Amino acid sequence: MCGIVAAVANGNIVPVLVEGLRKLEYRGYDSAGIAFLNPQLERLRSVGRVAELAAQAEGKAAQIGIAHTRWATHGVPSERNAHPHVSSGLAVVHNGIIENYAEIKQELTAAGYAFTSDTDTEVIAHLMQETLKTATDLFEAVYLTTRRLVGAYAIAVLREGTERIVVARQGAPLLLGLGKEGNYAASDASALLQVTRQMVYLEEGDVAELSREGIRIVGADGTAVTRAVHESSLSADAVELGTYRHYMQKEIFEQPQALAATLEMIGGAQTFSPNLFGAAAPEVFRGVKSVLIVACGTSYHAGLVARYWIEQLAALPCTVEVASEYRYRASVPNPDQLVVAISQSGETADTLASIKHAKALGMARTLAICNVAESAIVRECALRFLTRAGPEIGVASTKAFTTQLATLFLLAATLAKLGGRLSHEAELGYLDSLRHLPVALQKVLELETDIAAWAGLFADKRHALFLGRGPHYPIALEGALKLKEISYIHAEAYPAGELKHGPLALVDREMPVISVAPNDTLLEKLKSNLKEVAARGGELYVFADGDSQVEEEAGLHILRLPEHYGMLSPVLHVVPLQLLAYHAALVKGTDVDKPRNLAKSVTVE
């Protein structure tokens, strides 16, 4: 959560900082602020969106500064709690949570420091000021201060009289940008594409100094280190809205090309190769006897679908864990278990901690499925598969989810192949289906007009129930999550067979029921469940395969997908649910891309 930008350059950096915050606003939008030297420290802060801060910053000029967009943790959204926080000519911005801030605050209060906010971040500013009494310079003060902090942080600091910015990271993402006119830092590469594509990814515990002339970095042990320079493959156009109304809409309609890019490496393949997951994959996969998937939110739902595929195709037991729960319970470690971490950002704090926990238990067979190449989770795992969805800005994940599903099917098929459970004919069939998947998804998108009409029918409702069976139950979960996230309609999802065990009590004309009805072995059972809803006066909205024998009648609305897609059907069936949530939010007038109380990348526990 929260977004950080820092810049020191020869020209005016204020527009660079503000534009960087615009690109990072998906990380938090409770408040925003900027601090710069001119030559004295000047600070601007606002509650709400970056646009309000931009109005304040209009006409301001400086060559060195830091900026922040906030997702509130400690302290309500307010100007007094907005970053940057200052202490006698020193300013700091922070992403993360300092767990021992109360102890340090007590110590600093006793030393005479006055606190003006409710945040944990203000502790960092005053502690640095106190450390400067004995430290030789700002760089040393930042390094020594970070040794006192317990928790997660990415910070950027500037001080009057110093033409340098010092940054540090531990448990929260931070990268440097190397430009012709100066040097920069940010939470995400998208914030810096306006000035450079040359990026340096900081490691855990790194402290770095930025000047106009260059950068210097020390590692956690205080010794000088060199980090590799990467050229970002992102383009500035990739993070622009273009002709779309919202980023979520753009990202829904980018799914065919995102899938095509993710599956590009199987374009001419005649077999599922473990090398898709890294050079070490044949060795890591050898002897795998079970699979553990750890993830959060939408990525967790992708893992739930994958469980069906892995157990059916590869005949390997598969467990899917909510990452925030996994490491806090006693579990039985298994060194022959493949641990799969799924994350769009690769920085999800709970998922990263789960991987580290599993490795500490002796489970070294780890695989990251992620959309960001240089992320912490990717670096932590032995194997990686990069979903090539491109930047996802909308808080509600869409294209990241469908590319995760495609990747997980690749994994299931590969494990089945290695286990001798996949015939050559089946293998070729699955490869053909994967290659055709972008085209099939494009046809589903053509249903948008009909889906929008459905959304208008129940957008005024307060509750909704989603139903699915088998691998489409997680798709129902994902549909309910999407509706909750952006329309604020309370939605729940259940396996359709569980209706009689409680949820049916809620069904009436004021609770629309949305069902996924693929033409699979559970279709007849699902039809019976739908009849149970209709008999109680419920209004049904059913997304059915083209060949599903489900007929429209009073109180039963049906939209048919263009084709039946077998085991890969969940990839197609989730798309109408994404569109349904999007159009319901449009009817309600909510902020689609920046829903209340949420942020895109959850980098705190």
Sequence and secondary structure as in RCSB ss.txt:
>XXXX:A:sequence
MCGIVAAVANGNIVPVLVEGLRKLEYRGYDSAGIAFLNPQLERLRSVGRVAELAAQAEGKAAQIGIAHTRWATHG
VPSERNAHPHVSSGLAVVHNGIIENYAEIKQELTAAGYAFTSDTDTEVIAHLMQETLKTATDLFEAVYLTTRRLV
GAYAIAVLREGTERIVVARQGAPLLLGLGKEGNYAASDASALLQVTRQMVYLEEGDVAELSREGIRIVGADGTAV
TRAVHESSLSADAVELGTYRHYMQKEIFEQPQALAATLEMIGGAQTFSPNLFGAAAPEVFRGVKSVLIVACGTSY
HAGLVARYWIEQLAALPCTVEVASEYRYRASVPNPDQLVVAISQSGETADTLASIKHAKALGMARTLAICNVAES
AIVRECALRFLTRAGPEIGVASTKAFTTQLATLFLLAATLAKLGGRLSHEAELGYLDSLRHLPVALQKVLELETD
IAAWAGLFADKRHALFLGRGPHYPIALEGALKLKEISYIHAEAYPAGELKHGPLALVDREMPVISVAPNDTLLEK
LKSNLKEVAARGGELYVFADGDSQVEEEAGLHILRLPEHYGMLSPVLHVVPLQLLAYHAALVKGTDVDKPRNLAK
SVTVE
>XXXX:A:secstr
  EEEEEEESS  HHHHHHHHHHHGGG  SEEEEEEESSSEEEEEEES HHHHHHHHTT   SEEEEEEE  SSS
 SSTTTSS EEETTEEEEEEEEETTHHHHHHHHHHTT    SS SHHHHHHHHHHHTTTSSSHHHHHHHHHHH  
EEEEEEEEETT   EEEEEEBS  EEEE SSEEEEESSGGGTTTT SEEEE  TT EEEE SS EEEE TTS EE
   EEE    GGGGS TT SSHHHHHHHTHHHHHHHHTGGGTT SS  GGGG TTHHHHHTT  EEEEEE HHHH
HHHHHHHHHIIIII   EEEEEHHHHTTS     TTEEEEEEESSS  HHHHHHHHHHHHTT   EEEEES TT 
HHHHHSSEEEE       SSS  HHHHHHHHHHHHHHHHHHHHTT   HHHHHHHHHHHHHHHHHHHHHHTTHHH
HHHHHHHHTT SEEEEEE GGGHHHHHHHHHHHHHHH  EEEEEEGGGGGGTGGGG STTS EEEEE SSTTHHH
HHHHHHHHHHTT  EEEEEETT     BTTEEEEEESS  GGGHHHHHHHHHHHHHHHHHHHHT  SSS TT  S
S    
